[in-house]
Amino acid sequence: MSEKKTLTVKLVKSVAGTRQPHRDTVRGLGLRKLGSERTLEDTPAVRGMINKVSYLVKVL
């Protein structure tokens, strides 16, 4: 049984002044405050969300 692949995502730029769908995507990733981090399963859906808000987040 193999381990599931994960990605750690960090919010590095404020969502203030961004479009509402992008704010919703950041929230969907489980990120709230600036500097918050989440470890998420590496799925196509999560990768798509990260790609959509790539200017706000950093993948560690």
C-alpha positions, -999 to 999 in steps of 0.1 A, spaced: 0 0 0 16 33 -11 14 66 7 -9 92 -7 9 122 -22 4 155 -5 10 192 -12 16 219 13 1 252 3 7 285 19 -12 318 15 16 344 7 -5 373 -6 -37 389 7 -70 382 -10 -81 418 -4 -89 434 -38 -91 400 -56 -121 387 -75 -147 368 -54 -143 335 -72 -106 336 -63 -114 344 -27 -137 314 -27 -110 292 -42 -85 302 -15 -112 295 11 -119 261 -5 -82 252 -1 -87 258 36 -66 289 38 -78 318 60 -52 343 72 -21 354 54 7 330 61 -16 300 68 -6 266 55 -26 235 46 -14 200 37 -37 187 10 -40 155 -10 -24 158 -45 -55 155 -68 -63 171 -101 -90 191 -84 -66 205 -58 -40 212 -85 -66 231 -106 -75 253 -76 -39 260 -69 -33 269 -105 -63 293 -104 -49 313 -75 -12 307 -81 -4 344 -77 -17 342 -41 -2 309 -29 31 291 -27 35 253 -29 61 241 -4 
